[in-house]
Amino acid sequence: MPKRYDIARLLNEHRALLMLAALWVVLSAFVPTFLSTHNAATILKGASLNAIVAIGFTLILILGQLDLSIGAVVMLSGMLTIGLQPQLGWIGAIAVALAAGGLIGFVNGWLVVKARINSFIVTLSTMTTVTGLMYLYCDGGSKSVNDFRFADWLETPILLFLPPMAIIALLLVVGFNVFLHRTRLGRNLFLVGGNPEAAWLAGVKRDRYVMMGFVLCSCTAAAGGALFAASLGAMTSAAVLGARTLMTVLAAVIIGGTKMTGGKGSVLKSYFAVLMLTTLFNGIGCIGLGFEVQIFVNGLVLAVVVLYEAYAIHRHDLLKGRRPGLMQEAETGAVFKDDAVSNNMEEVEMRSNNDRLALVCVTLVALAAIVTNAVLYSRDMSRPIQITVSAPGAPVSPAAGEAMREQGDDVYALRGTDGQPYLLPSREAAAIPPRPEDPSALPETDKGHWWDIEFAGWQVEKAPMPESPKDGPKGKRVVLLKAGDHPYWTAYVRGFNAIADAYGMERKIFNSNWNMDLQAQQTDQAINERPDMIIFAPVDATASTLLLRRIHRAGIPCITSNTIPCDEAMKYCIAWTGPDDWGQFRMLARVFADAMNKQGGYAVVRHMPGSSPFFARTYAPITELREYAPDMKLLAMDTANLEAEGTMQLVSAWLSKFGDELKGLVLAGDGFSMTGTLEALREAGREDIVIVAAGNSKTGMDSVKAGEVLAISYQSAEGDGALAIHSAARWFNGEHLDPVVYLPRHIITQQDVDEFMPAQW
Amino acid sequence: MHKGFRFTSALEMAGIYLVVGILVLAGMAVSPKFLTVDNLLSVLAAVALLGMVASGMAFVTYSGNLADLSVPAIMAFSGIITVAALPAGLPLALAAGILAGLAIGALNGWVVGRFNANSILWTLAVAFFMEGFMRFMWSNNQVYPDTEPGSTGVAFIGIFRTRVGPVPLIVLVMVAMFIIAHLVMTRTRFGRESQLVGSNRAAAQTSGIRVSRVVLLNFLAAALAASIAGIFLASMNKLGVFYLGQGYDFRAVTAVVIGGVMLSGGRGRVAGVFGGVLVIGLLTNIMQFIGITSLRQNIVVGLVFIAVVGLQQYRLRVRGKDYA
């Protein structure tokens, strides 16, 4: 008969599954949009990257080692898969990616086993090195393929509602689970990790197993990365993906019950824990709460688990060696008996009882899940998804139209926190130069090289778009998929909400925290909500193509915002709205050149690699200055990830290196990189250097006002958000939208800086 | 015996300064402008914040608790609290900021010390929920000080920008923190207890050392150092926000480990950590002189890191002092 303590232990053993089940029950009961096969598929599919990476990570923890390089390996392998696909095909590219992963794992293993360096240190070093290699390969940009068939296959349901992506993850998990528990090789891993001395005595070669563990760990990470990249048909180089994958997987594996000290763990439980965290993020998103709540709850769950385990061991230690009887009682629930053998027998029996009970529990949960899903599946199939498309050509009553226009005028009168109007009615017509024959053949310093990025979307042939209902924006449900959290985005949402309120539109906001993996999941989630419109702010210009295509295929109209997607992606959205990064920087470059009398050396502090301004805010000024002021010389360009300390170090080094040759600086941001730059200049006593930057934060405007900075661009965050939702409203009215809608261009200098105060962020 | 130990330990430390020397020579070869007072001061200023964090992180590693991953959260939190508390006056605001950081350190130290929780996991969890908490409390916004002339905000912003003669205050603070950390680790009972706890926690427990208290103090030291760095960082950026300090966790561990403090605990010197910080600063500076972009610097830094640490381990192994 199991005692109280056994039940507690049993619950703890299966905590990941139980938490998952509990979460499902609670969310199904309270969140109406949560329970559907579409959402279940979203969760299973969205979890696949982390689930596959978690397999290898569980193995490495079982061995008592740690691998911090998994995030970097995910990114490198994804990049290799996409980069090599055109030459090698999918199978070849994925094979190379896996081989690269295996090689990295081999290096890790070799350094741990042969050089006997702590795995934490070894993998910390490989994490940095592999990230560098990834950047070397992609040069801070993204890569994509034109062939979407494989990606389509990966997400089309083939077994009930399960797409191959989820099935591959599931098969790998089950396969590794069998390997770990049913083969000698796998079981020896536990021995090596849990009790190295016993393993040695048993003749198990520890070094080989550790080596195998590292290779498998890197291989699964590479497999996860390759699959993820294949499912997007593209890969981003924004390092957030790798960093968050590492953190989430680490948290999940621990929540799943794997011990960092080695010798204990289960791939299956890690899978459940990954599913639990994915469900948690999904559910919190369904309720409409932000990323802050998700990360908070994630931390809390991890903290409770760590604390519970530590406490259990602590309690055990307290009892150890003091009162053996009490200890025995606490451990087995049995009263201490004199006969140790019979006691042992009893314990063995109890253990097998426990196992049987656990098996029954698991089977019950699995059965319940299968039944629920089957019921849901049949229900969903019998009730086709309703796509909100009103009858074509439904006449709008003139009175309603009039009211709308009046409302529209009110919208133009609204002003943001900086006293500027959110929206400006007139837009200058953009002059698009002709596209060069082959842009990539031109050098990077030629304007034509960047044509496809600078003028993305202007001349693309759109896929057939959903019809506007032509019944006005009132009461329409809009989902905003924003790229991340930043004060700029807080202001963006402020502008977005102001206009949405003016029109009486409903909205829900998802935040992907700059993580491509999360944005892919949230896109599916947004589609499941069946809104009237999705406004999509891509994390990555190139890697968002398939996500937009997915939205388009679901028949939901979509407007992209802020970061301009690549040409291919623009096919699938009605329009893009946002700042004209290239145009603004061309204007800025001219102001810059005029102030420097069109001569002297300059350097560029670049944006974060993996973002589109990384190129726009570097090459717009460089190409413009080459034509406008050919005597000006580009001395250096580099990124410091928009950190003040890093920028300070970078600019200081430039000042030492170039001395008086350096006369001007172009900055990709007027926040931290400007602060760092100004510090470096002040320390070197170089107040003569001309600075221009992308604007317009409080820091930047204060600096312009103080005369430390010549000019910044006016990029209204509130206007950015307002423009997106306003364009949506115009579309609901049946108005025609240009494929590209720019925010007004303006350069702020000391003369007019006061008009834009106080700053929005 | 005792003398011999000191001598070898000094030799171990000399290793990292050998690397510093090689880097200085390399820098001189790269550019004549490398070895100027201005450039070297700028290197020191660039790694000053990292050095501060590392001087505290060294205690956590030294006592066998690997690393404190909540350092970025501590830095951000102390910065935000200081900026938010500025209306109460500068001294009070600084105290509030440091106390806020120490509170997180105390929580870490208590849990890890009392229950022997895994420090990496626990501090990761703390970093997660502190990030969520700060995002929630300040709605993902930046907190600005009041910058009216003569206000406490201006004084606060001036902290980072203060100079003593030609030397920036942050460099002096960093050096002072290293000296204090060195004295605490070598000259006090707490330092020796930390070493024993790091070498063998069970033995320390058995020999009557209050392990939980020692670990608590170690985490408090890390939190104190991180809060001071966080306040300087906020002062530099003229604002407080939840993501200031990101990346300092792994960077500080790199500096600590490259400086010869063993992750297995109980071995290493604060002076070595200072050398490690110098190595990172010089290496970056030289690469910037050569014109290696930061995207590629990663590769060099990763390789140098593993090479230096590998050599240290090899020397230890040759002398039969392999603990790892």
HADDOCK unambig.tbl for C-alpha pairs under 7 A between the chains (distance, minus, plus):
assign (segid A and resid 115 and name CA) (segid B and resid 310 and name CA) 6.81 0.50 0.50
assign (segid A and resid 117 and name CA) (segid B and resid 310 and name CA) 6.63 0.50 0.50
assign (segid A and resid 117 and name CA) (segid B and resid 313 and name CA) 6.86 0.50 0.50
assign (segid A and resid 117 and name CA) (segid B and resid 324 and name CA) 6.85 0.50 0.50
assign (segid A and resid 118 and name CA) (segid B and resid 324 and name CA) 6.30 0.50 0.50
assign (segid A and resid 122 and name CA) (segid B and resid 306 and name CA) 6.60 0.50 0.50
assign (segid A and resid 125 and name CA) (segid B and resid 302 and name CA) 4.60 0.50 0.50
assign (segid A and resid 125 and name CA) (segid B and resid 303 and name CA) 6.88 0.50 0.50
assign (segid A and resid 125 and name CA) (segid B and resid 305 and name CA) 6.49 0.50 0.50
assign (segid A and resid 125 and name CA) (segid B and resid 306 and name CA) 5.99 0.50 0.50
assign (segid A and resid 126 and name CA) (segid B and resid 302 and name CA) 6.44 0.50 0.50
assign (segid A and resid 128 and name CA) (segid B and resid 298 and name CA) 5.48 0.50 0.50
assign (segid A and resid 128 and name CA) (segid B and resid 299 and name CA) 6.48 0.50 0.50
assign (segid A and resid 128 and name CA) (segid B and resid 302 and name CA) 5.24 0.50 0.50
assign (segid A and resid 129 and name CA) (segid B and resid 298 and name CA) 5.61 0.50 0.50
assign (segid A and resid 129 and name CA) (segid B and resid 299 and name CA) 4.18 0.50 0.50
assign (segid A and resid 129 and name CA) (segid B and resid 302 and name CA) 4.84 0.50 0.50
assign (segid A and resid 129 and name CA) (segid B and resid 303 and name CA) 6.78 0.50 0.50
assign (segid A and resid 131 and name CA) (segid B and resid 298 and name CA) 6.92 0.50 0.50
assign (segid A and resid 132 and name CA) (segid B and resid 295 and name CA) 5.82 0.50 0.50
assign (segid A and resid 132 and name CA) (segid B and resid 296 and name CA) 5.34 0.50 0.50
assign (segid A and resid 132 and name CA) (segid B and resid 298 and name CA) 4.73 0.50 0.50
assign (segid A and resid 132 and name CA) (segid B and resid 299 and name CA) 4.85 0.50 0.50
assign (segid A and resid 133 and name CA) (segid B and resid 299 and name CA) 6.62 0.50 0.50
assign (segid A and resid 135 and name CA) (segid B and resid 295 and name CA) 5.83 0.50 0.50
assign (segid A and resid 136 and name CA) (segid B and resid 295 and name CA) 6.98 0.50 0.50
assign (segid A and resid 136 and name CA) (segid B and resid 296 and name CA) 6.40 0.50 0.50
assign (segid A and resid 292 and name CA) (segid B and resid 132 and name CA) 4.25 0.50 0.50
assign (segid A and resid 292 and name CA) (segid B and resid 135 and name CA) 5.65 0.50 0.50
assign (segid A and resid 292 and name CA) (segid B and resid 136 and name CA) 5.82 0.50 0.50
assign (segid A and resid 293 and name CA) (segid B and resid 132 and name CA) 6.01 0.50 0.50
assign (segid A and resid 295 and name CA) (segid B and resid 128 and name CA) 5.75 0.50 0.50
assign (segid A and resid 295 and name CA) (segid B and resid 129 and name CA) 6.25 0.50 0.50
assign (segid A and resid 295 and name CA) (segid B and resid 132 and name CA) 5.33 0.50 0.50
assign (segid A and resid 296 and name CA) (segid B and resid 128 and name CA) 5.98 0.50 0.50
assign (segid A and resid 296 and name CA) (segid B and resid 129 and name CA) 4.07 0.50 0.50
assign (segid A and resid 296 and name CA) (segid B and resid 132 and name CA) 4.35 0.50 0.50
assign (segid A and resid 296 and name CA) (segid B and resid 133 and name CA) 6.46 0.50 0.50
assign (segid A and resid 297 and name CA) (segid B and resid 129 and name CA) 6.91 0.50 0.50
assign (segid A and resid 298 and name CA) (segid B and resid 128 and name CA) 6.96 0.50 0.50
assign (segid A and resid 299 and name CA) (segid B and resid 125 and name CA) 4.41 0.50 0.50
assign (segid A and resid 299 and name CA) (segid B and resid 126 and name CA) 6.37 0.50 0.50
assign (segid A and resid 299 and name CA) (segid B and resid 128 and name CA) 4.59 0.50 0.50
assign (segid A and resid 299 and name CA) (segid B and resid 129 and name CA) 4.58 0.50 0.50
assign (segid A and resid 300 and name CA) (segid B and resid 125 and name CA) 6.72 0.50 0.50
assign (segid A and resid 300 and name CA) (segid B and resid 129 and name CA) 6.19 0.50 0.50
assign (segid A and resid 302 and name CA) (segid B and resid 125 and name CA) 5.59 0.50 0.50
assign (segid A and resid 303 and name CA) (segid B and resid 122 and name CA) 6.06 0.50 0.50
assign (segid A and resid 303 and name CA) (segid B and resid 125 and name CA) 5.20 0.50 0.50
assign (segid A and resid 306 and name CA) (segid B and resid 117 and name CA) 6.58 0.50 0.50
assign (segid A and resid 306 and name CA) (segid B and resid 121 and name CA) 6.94 0.50 0.50
assign (segid A and resid 306 and name CA) (segid B and resid 122 and name CA) 6.36 0.50 0.50
assign (segid A and resid 307 and name CA) (segid B and resid 117 and name CA) 6.51 0.50 0.50
assign (segid A and resid 310 and name CA) (segid B and resid 115 and name CA) 5.45 0.50 0.50
assign (segid A and resid 310 and name CA) (segid B and resid 116 and name CA) 6.14 0.50 0.50
assign (segid A and resid 310 and name CA) (segid B and resid 117 and name CA) 4.72 0.50 0.50
assign (segid A and resid 311 and name CA) (segid B and resid 115 and name CA) 5.73 0.50 0.50
assign (segid A and resid 314 and name CA) (segid B and resid 115 and name CA) 5.51 0.50 0.50
assign (segid A and resid 485 and name CA) (segid B and resid 140 and name CA) 6.45 0.50 0.50
assign (segid A and resid 486 and name CA) (segid B and resid 140 and name CA) 6.30 0.50 0.50
assign (segid A and resid 487 and name CA) (segid B and resid 140 and name CA) 6.18 0.50 0.50
assign (segid A and resid 487 and name CA) (segid B and resid 141 and name CA) 4.93 0.50 0.50
assign (segid A and resid 487 and name CA) (segid B and resid 142 and name CA) 6.34 0.50 0.50
assign (segid A and resid 490 and name CA) (segid B and resid 140 and name CA) 6.84 0.50 0.50
assign (segid A and resid 490 and name CA) (segid B and resid 141 and name CA) 6.94 0.50 0.50
assign (segid A and resid 638 and name CA) (segid B and resid 293 and name CA) 5.67 0.50 0.50
assign (segid A and resid 638 and name CA) (segid B and resid 294 and name CA) 6.49 0.50 0.50
assign (segid A and resid 639 and name CA) (segid B and resid 294 and name CA) 6.35 0.50 0.50
assign (segid A and resid 644 and name CA) (segid B and resid 237 and name CA) 6.85 0.50 0.50
assign (segid A and resid 645 and name CA) (segid B and resid 46 and name CA) 6.28 0.50 0.50
assign (segid A and resid 648 and name CA) (segid B and resid 46 and name CA) 6.86 0.50 0.50
assign (segid A and resid 649 and name CA) (segid B and resid 42 and name CA) 6.95 0.50 0.50
assign (segid A and resid 649 and name CA) (segid B and resid 43 and name CA) 6.96 0.50 0.50
assign (segid A and resid 649 and name CA) (segid B and resid 46 and name CA) 5.23 0.50 0.50
assign (segid A and resid 650 and name CA) (segid B and resid 288 and name CA) 6.88 0.50 0.50
assign (segid A and resid 652 and name CA) (segid B and resid 42 and name CA) 6.31 0.50 0.50
assign (segid A and resid 653 and name CA) (segid B and resid 285 and name CA) 6.17 0.50 0.50
assign (segid A and resid 653 and name CA) (segid B and resid 288 and name CA) 6.27 0.50 0.50
assign (segid A and resid 653 and name CA) (segid B and resid 289 and name CA) 6.46 0.50 0.50
assign (segid A and resid 656 and name CA) (segid B and resid 33 and name CA) 6.25 0.50 0.50
assign (segid A and resid 656 and name CA) (segid B and resid 39 and name CA) 5.98 0.50 0.50
assign (segid A and resid 657 and name CA) (segid B and resid 33 and name CA) 6.29 0.50 0.50
assign (segid A and resid 657 and name CA) (segid B and resid 289 and name CA) 6.14 0.50 0.50
assign (segid A and resid 672 and name CA) (segid B and resid 237 and name CA) 6.29 0.50 0.50
assign (segid A and resid 675 and name CA) (segid B and resid 237 and name CA) 6.15 0.50 0.50
